[in-house]
Amino acid sequence: MTTAEFDEEMLSTRKLLERVPEDKFGWQPQEKSLTLERLANHVAAIPMYPSLVIHQRGTRPAEAASKVELLESFNRNVAEGRAALAGAEDRMNQVMPVTCTVSKPLGAILRKAVMNHLIHHRGQLTVYLRLLDVAVPGMYGPSADERS
């Protein structure tokens, strides 16, 4: 994983978080699902995971209670994660323990723990927005809401 890939995904993620309606934070599609607030906070927290993986320490950020706090938290998490990633780009092939019995290259760990994880939950968030009739921004090109 490179900082360029990270930066590109963070731009798409920010566009999505900007669309989250604060007045619907308590909404959830069904009782087993996270609320919109919890899911958006999770998506906003994932960008700091490179710091957790690389430094093998850290804490999850506090849950944001407003859209302004959500975007501020996201910005801080992106900065922290990017700094950790930039400082470790020469170590992406270094094998690190994942569990007591499994080791993988740092780049593979970051791709799964950060990028794949983020993209998965970002997809969930797009479904929430669609169900709330909020225009979904395109992630890798125009969305159905952006086509004319």
C-alpha positions in Angstrom: 0.0 0.0 0.0 1.3 3.4 -0.9 0.6 6.9 0.3 -0.8 7.7 -3.2 -3.4 4.9 -2.9 -4.2 6.0 0.7 -4.7 9.6 -0.4 -6.9 8.6 -3.3 -9.2 6.5 -1.1 -9.3 9.2 1.6 -10.7 11.7 -1.0 -13.5 9.3 -1.9 -14.2 8.6 1.7 -14.4 12.3 2.6 -16.9 12.9 -0.2 -19.0 10.1 1.3 -18.8 11.3 4.9 -19.8 14.9 3.8 -23.1 13.5 2.6 -24.0 11.8 6.0 -27.1 13.6 7.3 -26.6 14.6 10.9 -30.3 14.6 11.6 -30.4 10.9 10.7 -27.5 9.8 13.0 -29.8 7.5 15.0 -31.2 5.8 12.0 -30.5 2.1 11.2 -31.8 -0.1 8.4 -32.8 -2.8 10.9 -32.1 -3.7 14.5 -29.0 -5.8 13.9 -27.3 -3.0 11.9 -25.2 -0.2 13.3 -26.8 3.2 13.5 -25.7 5.6 10.8 -23.7 7.5 13.5 -21.8 4.4 14.5 -21.1 3.3 10.9 -20.0 6.8 9.9 -17.7 7.1 13.0 -16.2 3.7 12.1 -15.5 4.8 8.5 -14.0 8.0 9.9 -11.7 6.0 12.3 -10.3 3.5 9.8 -7.8 5.9 8.3 -5.8 5.9 11.5 -5.4 2.2 11.4 -2.0 2.4 9.6 -0.7 4.0 12.8 -2.1 1.2 15.0 -0.6 -1.5 12.8 2.8 0.1 12.2 3.4 1.3 15.7 1.4 -1.5 17.3 -0.2 0.9 19.8 -2.9 3.5 19.9 -6.5 4.0 20.8 -9.7 4.5 18.9 -10.8 8.0 18.6 -13.9 9.2 20.5 -17.2 8.9 18.7 -18.2 12.2 17.0 -21.7 13.4 18.0 -22.1 15.9 15.0 -21.2 16.0 11.4 -18.6 18.8 12.1 -16.9 16.5 14.7 -17.1 13.6 12.4 -15.2 15.4 9.6 -12.7 16.9 12.1 -12.1 13.4 13.5 -11.7 12.0 9.9 -9.2 14.7 9.1 -7.1 14.0 12.2 -7.2 10.2 11.5 -6.2 10.7 7.9 -3.2 12.8 9.0 -2.1 10.3 11.7 -2.5 7.3 9.4 -0.8 9.0 6.4 2.2 10.0 8.6 2.6 6.5 9.8 2.3 5.1 6.3 4.8 7.6 4.9 7.3 6.7 7.5 7.0 3.0 6.7 6.8 2.9 2.9 10.3 1.3 2.8 9.1 -1.5 5.1 6.1 -2.8 3.1 7.8 -6.2 2.3 8.9 -6.7 6.0 7.1 -9.7 7.4 5.3 -9.0 10.6 3.2 -11.2 12.9 -0.6 -11.1 12.4 -1.4 -13.7 15.0 0.7 -16.1 17.1 1.0 -18.4 14.1 0.6 -16.2 11.1 2.9 -13.6 9.6 2.5 -11.5 6.5 4.3 -8.6 4.8 3.3 -5.2 6.3 1.9 -4.1 2.9 -0.5 -7.1 2.8 -1.6 -6.5 6.4 -2.3 -2.8 5.7 -4.2 -3.6 2.5 -6.5 -5.9 4.4 -6.8 -4.1 7.7 -7.1 -0.6 6.2 -8.0 -0.5 2.6 -10.2 -3.5 2.2 -11.8 -2.8 5.6 -12.5 0.8 4.6 -13.9 0.0 1.2 -16.2 -2.7 2.7 -17.7 -0.3 5.3 -17.8 2.6 2.8 -20.0 0.3 0.7 -22.3 -0.2 3.6 -22.5 3.5 4.1 -23.5 4.1 0.5 -26.4 1.7 1.0 -27.5 3.6 4.1 -27.4 6.8 2.2 -29.3 5.3 -0.7 -32.0 4.0 1.7 -32.2 7.5 3.2 -32.6 9.0 -0.3 -29.3 10.9 0.0 -27.4 11.4 -3.3 -24.4 9.0 -3.3 -21.2 10.4 -4.6 -19.1 8.4 -7.0 -16.1 6.5 -5.6 -14.4 5.4 -8.9 -16.4 7.3 -11.4 -19.8 8.9 -11.4 -22.6 7.3 -9.3 -26.1 6.9 -10.6 -26.9 10.1 -8.7 -24.2 12.0 -10.6 -25.1 10.9 -14.1 -27.4 13.2 -16.0 
